[in-house]
Amino acid sequence: MNPILLVGAGPGGLEHLTLAAQEALQRADVVVYDSLIDPRILALLSPHVETQSVQGLSQDEINHLLLQYYNNNQRVVRLKSGDPFIFGKATQELQALDVAHCMYHVIPGISTVTGAATLAGIPLTDRDWGRTIGVFTAHAPEDLDWSALARMDTLVGLMGVGHLAIIQMKLLQNGRSPDTPVALVHRAGQVGQRVWRGTLGQLTTQLAQAPSVLIVGPGVNYHAQSHLPLQGKNILITRAAGSASELAELLRYQGANVVSMPTLVVQPPPDWAPLDQAIRHLQQFDWLILTSGNAVDYFLERLWYHQQDVRALSHLKIAVVGEKTAFYLQKWGLRADLIPSEFVADQLLAEFPQDCQSLRVLFPRVASGGRDVLVQGLQQRGAQVMEVAAYETRCPKEIPGFILDYLRQGYIDVLTFTSSKTVVHCYQLLEQAAPGQWQDWLKSSLIVAIGPQTSRTCERYFQRVDMVAKEYTLMGLVQAIIDCWQR
């Protein structure tokens, strides 16, 4: 039988998962999760993974659910916010598993107690003023020893937003000064994190929202957050469904909180026959043009399908548009002969050999085609260009609900677009989900494009673009966002 894994998810997104937690989620058949789990974690699960929320279920019902999955010999992850053993009701579930003689294993997570404080830049301890920490859950404040808690240098309270008046009264009655620094950290580690700082005397003036972590003590006066250029900014990136994102990595490195929105579904072309015929007659071509990572992968995978490898391309010169496409090519052990100085098709045409008379060019591309400037330009110079469909892209069926919520609530600071198709599909998805409303949701968000063609498409569909990368690369896009915020 497979053991049930109780996994701590930490206080926020994927970046706060431990390596052990990531591995457990990758191997899971079923994920049973709490309501406070960041939806970005669930969005990264494989499509075959069954997900089950426990919101609204009693503890007995949760225990029964776990046992049911266990007896089916499924690999079950019980995903809990923060750490399973810090106010996570893990003991009740483990007792039920013990009674049923189930195997289980607990994987710790970053506790919301410490995670919320660190993410808000609030130190909980210090050798001069913070030698003790009291941690409490305030869902039943009448059961707590307020005299003991009030003597702690620092207090951290969970599940207390509905009892702020009682907490304030009890601490004041037991000797804490009304001038004691206090913070409320709302949605710690998630998109939309906010921090209110004040004093104990001001605590009840705040309309606190759940989930919020209460911190009481002198550390609140510190602002020890990282000094990264995009710290705290929520950036939505549009990408292909299921793809790992180099852009997300680059943005997180600069401090951003990243939300990935699938706007492209990449799949095989409607008909392999034209590409198969071109592969059978590779010796007839002089040049191979590849303008995207998808074109590289689909073309070379099809070459392997026909029991050929990169040696079949030894007589060809290869041109690519952009360093990213060149990188995909290098992963297959190939080097591009031509990478234009500016990563757009127009510049590839400008730097292509002028004497194209009788040159035979193979151009595997997306089935729907694209801008014809490159093909027409080469044909005008006398080249024979064969365009073949190597892959197809389509729009996803819908926007994930949690991303719509982020947009509706105004959490997103920046939307990024790396191709015209991501712009068009994003527009279509928004129109489908919230016609007549989504325009207002984006009024406070910046729209940033990777290059001039994507910029023109943004202006057509969104009526504006706020920034265009000077260098048409992912790093150039990140730098454009940094420049925008620094201004």
C-alpha positions, 0 to 999 in steps of 0.5 A: 500500500502507498502511505498517505503523505501529510504535506506542509505547503508553506504560506504561499506559492510554489516557491515556498514548498520544500523539495520534499513537498514538490516531489510528493505532489509530482508523484500524487494521484490525489491531493486533498487540500485545505481552503487556504492553499495557494491556488497557484500550487494546484494549477501546477499539478498534472491533469491526471491528479484528482483534487479534493477540497475539504472546505465545509467537511467535518473532521470525520468526513475528512478522515473517511475521505483519506481512508477511502483513497488509501484503501484504493491504493492511491498515492494520497497527499493531504496538503495543509497550509503552513506546517501540518503540526502548527494548528493544522489539526493533523493529530486528529487525522493521524489518530484516525489513520493509526486506528485504521492501521494506515501507513503515513509520513509527515513532510514539514512546511514553512510555518505561517507563523514565521513565514508571514513575519519574514515575508512582511519584513518583521523580525520576531526575535532579537538579542536585545528586545526579543527573547521570547515568542508566544504563538496562539490561535484565537478562535477561542480566546476565552480559553487562553492564559492572557497573563502569560501571553502578555509577558511574551516579548513577541506574540503571533496570533492565527485565526484571530481576525474575528476577535481583535477587540477581545485580543486588544482588551485582554492584552491591555488588561494584562499590562501591555501598553496601548503603544505596543507595535502591532501588524496584521499580515493579510494573505501572507505569501500569496497574491494580494499580500498586504501589511497594516502596521499600527499600535495595540490601541489602534488595532480595533480600527482595522477591518481585518480580513481573513486570512490574516496573521497578527503580530504584536511586539517591537519587531513590527517597527522594523522593515527588513524586506528584501531590496529587490526591484520588483519586490511585492509586485504581482506580475501575470505572465501569459504562456503556453499551457503546461510549459515551464517558464523561464520568464517566471524564474527571471521575474521571481529572481527580481522579487516579483510574485508571479501568476502564470496564465495559460493562453496557448495550447500547443499540439501536433499539426492537423496533418503530418503529411506535408512535414513528413514529405519535407523530411523525406526530401531534406537533401533538396534544401539549402536553409532551414528557418526556425522561429520558435522553440516549438518549431525546433522541438516539433520538427526535430521530434518528427525527424526522430520519429522517422528514425533520423537524427541531426546528421540528416541536417549536416548539409543545411544552414540554420537560421533562427529568430532570437537567442531563446530559439537558438537555445532550444536548438543547442539542446538538440546539439545544433548551432544556428548559422544566423541569429539576427542582431534584433530578434524579429523576422524583419531583421532576419530578412535584412541579415539573410544572404542577399543573393537568394537566387535558386536557394531552397528554404524549408520553413517549419512553422505554426499551422495557422501561419503568421506574418508573411514578411519573411516569406515574401521577402525571400521569394522576392529575392528569388528563393524557393520557400516551402512552408510546412505546419510543424505544430498548431496552437489554439486558445484554452477553453477558459481562464482559471477561476483564481486568476479571474479573481486576482484580476477582479480584485485588482491584485495584478500590477503587470500583464506581460505578453511575449507574442501576438497570439498570447495577446489575442487569446488573452483578449478572447478569454477575458471577453468570454469570461467577463464581457464589458467588465474586464476593461475596468479590472485592468485600469490599474495594471501595466501592459508590457510587450516583448517587441514591436509586433506584440506591441501593435497587437496589444494596441489593437486589442487592449487599446494601449501598451505601457512599455515595450522591451528595448531588447526583444528577449525575456531578459529585455522584457524583465528590464522593461518592467524594472525600468517602468517601476523605477520611473 
